[in-house]
Amino acid sequence: MRKILLIISAVLALNFAVSLQAEPNYNKDLLMGILWQQNSGEYSALCYQAFNAAESYLNSLPGSSGKAVVFDLDETMIDNSKYAAWMVKTGSGWSAESWEEWCKSKQAEAVPGALDFALFAAEKKFEIYYISNRPVSVLDSTIENLKSLGFPAADSGHVMLMEKTSDKTPRHKKIEALGYEIVLFAGDNLDDFDSSIRKKNNNDRRIYSDSNIDKFGKYWIVLPNSVYGTFEAAIRPDYYNLTPEGKASARVDMIKTWEK
């Protein structure tokens, strides 16, 4: 009887292990984007193109006195694709806890061209600010990460993380209250430039881009991010309330396809 119970227990344990292995890893939807961001020359080229445009724009201005440039951090100045790759390999979903752990590991690398442009702006005497929606709990780690990469103005006076809201406008106003005119924004998300587009659907966001053509490549510098962004939440209003399977299905439903 004891042997039979042991055999049954072993079979149940094996079935449970197999069921875990068979659980779909919906994070694999990120795979091609991560591969492109980490390996393609085209990704680097687009980053260099963005920062070249930014440098040309700053050079076109009459001077830097009283002027500030504002950088987003994640996927604008520093690359977090290793965190996304960890999600794919482990099947782990995004969580505030693991994201904070990643930020505190200080392993983010510089986006191609980001450091050179930040140093250029500093040399030209523009005031530099980094405004990110990383939680304020990782402020010290973020500053240390930026310093280790050589970024200028990496201190608590110039790195502004999220405290109460993800809306960046109040932080922009703080900079303006110090007497600075913000002459350039760099980010990977439309929300980095103008909070009026926050929480809008993707159709509205495309219309917004079409309505602001003249700002891109000048006052607004957009960096490529193939892994994540507000566009995903904008797929449908209840997106973040869906199960992983539901989110995967919603993504497929959203794409336009060839109708034979």
WOQUITA-V590587 format. One record per residue. N is the residue number from 1. NEAR is the number of other ideal C-beta (glycine too) atoms within 8 Angstrom. D_LAST is the distance of its C-alpha to the last C-alpha in Angstrom with 2 decimals. Layout:
# WOQUITA-V590587
{{N	NEAR	D_LAST} {N	NEAR	D_LAST}}
This chain:
# WOQUITA-V590587
{{1	4	61.83} {2	5	61.54} {3	6	59.52} {4	7	57.13} {5	8	56.66} {6	8	56.04} {7	8	53.45} {8	8	51.69} {9	8	51.78} {10	8	50.34} {11	8	47.48} {12	8	46.71} {13	8	46.85} {14	8	44.50} {15	8	42.00} {16	8	42.22} {17	8	41.67} {18	8	38.61} {19	8	37.19} {20	7	37.75} {21	6	35.99} {22	6	33.02} {23	7	32.72} {24	7	29.44} {25	7	30.12} {26	9	27.84} {27	10	29.55} {28	7	27.48} {29	7	24.87} {30	12	27.45} {31	8	27.65} {32	7	25.50} {33	10	27.07} {34	14	30.51} {35	9	30.00} {36	11	28.99} {37	14	31.93} {38	8	34.46} {39	6	33.57} {40	8	31.69} {41	5	33.63} {42	7	31.12} {43	14	32.19} {44	10	35.81} {45	8	35.09} {46	10	33.56} {47	14	36.61} {48	10	39.00} {49	8	37.29} {50	15	37.74} {51	13	41.38} {52	9	42.14} {53	11	41.03} {54	12	43.19} {55	10	46.16} {56	8	45.86} {57	13	45.80} {58	15	48.87} {59	6	50.65} {60	5	50.08} {61	9	52.00} {62	2	55.72} {63	5	56.83} {64	8	56.25} {65	5	59.22} {66	5	58.26} {67	13	54.55} {68	12	52.27} {69	15	48.89} {70	13	46.92} {71	15	44.70} {72	16	42.45} {73	12	42.93} {74	11	40.08} {75	12	37.34} {76	14	39.26} {77	14	42.55} {78	15	42.24} {79	10	39.47} {80	10	38.97} {81	10	36.09} {82	10	38.49} {83	10	38.64} {84	13	34.87} {85	10	35.01} {86	10	37.72} {87	13	35.52} {88	13	32.81} {89	6	35.40} {90	6	37.40} {91	8	34.74} {92	8	36.97} {93	6	35.71} {94	5	36.94} {95	7	40.37} {96	6	43.09} {97	6	45.46} {98	10	43.52} {99	10	42.55} {100	11	46.25} {101	8	47.20} {102	12	44.82} {103	14	46.28} {104	8	49.77} {105	7	49.06} {106	9	48.93} {107	7	46.44} {108	10	44.03} {109	7	43.91} {110	11	43.83} {111	12	40.54} {112	8	40.61} {113	12	42.77} {114	15	43.77} {115	11	47.32} {116	8	48.13} {117	11	47.01} {118	14	48.97} {119	10	52.01} {120	10	51.59} {121	12	51.52} {122	11	54.57} {123	6	56.42} {124	8	55.83} {125	6	57.46} {126	13	54.53} {127	10	54.89} {128	13	52.14} {129	13	50.71} {130	16	48.13} {131	12	46.56} {132	12	44.50} {133	7	43.42} {134	12	44.75} {135	9	47.35} {136	8	50.88} {137	5	51.98} {138	12	50.63} {139	11	52.32} {140	6	54.87} {141	11	52.38} {142	14	50.01} {143	12	52.92} {144	9	54.03} {145	13	50.55} {146	14	50.45} {147	9	54.01} {148	7	53.30} {149	10	50.57} {150	8	52.95} {151	13	51.49} {152	9	54.09} {153	12	55.22} {154	10	54.18} {155	7	56.57} {156	6	56.76} {157	5	57.40} {158	11	54.17} {159	14	51.72} {160	9	50.68} {161	12	48.71} {162	10	47.55} {163	5	50.37} {164	3	49.56} {165	6	46.23} {166	7	43.11} {167	7	43.45} {168	11	44.76} {169	7	46.34} {170	8	49.69} {171	9	49.98} {172	11	49.20} {173	8	51.99} {174	9	54.37} {175	13	53.94} {176	10	54.53} {177	6	57.57} {178	6	59.03} {179	5	59.07} {180	10	56.00} {181	7	53.37} {182	12	49.95} {183	10	48.62} {184	13	45.57} {185	13	43.19} {186	16	41.03} {187	14	38.46} {188	12	34.98} {189	9	34.32} {190	10	34.58} {191	12	37.14} {192	12	39.41} {193	8	39.93} {194	7	40.04} {195	8	40.42} {196	4	39.32} {197	10	35.68} {198	9	36.44} {199	3	34.54} {200	8	32.13} {201	7	28.41} {202	9	25.93} {203	6	25.07} {204	9	28.83} {205	14	29.26} {206	8	26.80} {207	8	28.60} {208	12	31.84} {209	10	30.94} {210	7	29.94} {211	6	33.33} {212	9	35.33} {213	7	34.09} {214	5	37.66} {215	8	38.81} {216	10	36.47} {217	7	38.04} {218	8	41.42} {219	7	42.70} {220	13	39.69} {221	14	38.58} {222	9	35.36} {223	13	35.02} {224	10	31.76} {225	10	31.24} {226	9	28.16} {227	11	29.57} {228	7	30.42} {229	8	31.20} {230	10	31.50} {231	8	27.81} {232	9	27.26} {233	7	29.72} {234	11	28.20} {235	10	24.91} {236	5	26.65} {237	4	30.36} {238	6	31.16} {239	12	29.40} {240	5	32.65} {241	4	33.64} {242	9	30.72} {243	5	31.18} {244	9	29.74} {245	8	27.07} {246	8	26.40} {247	11	26.16} {248	11	23.66} {249	8	21.49} {250	12	21.97} {251	11	20.91} {252	7	17.54} {253	6	17.13} {254	7	18.05} {255	6	15.50} {256	2	12.71} {257	4	9.34} {258	3	6.16} {259	3	3.80} {260	2	0.00}}
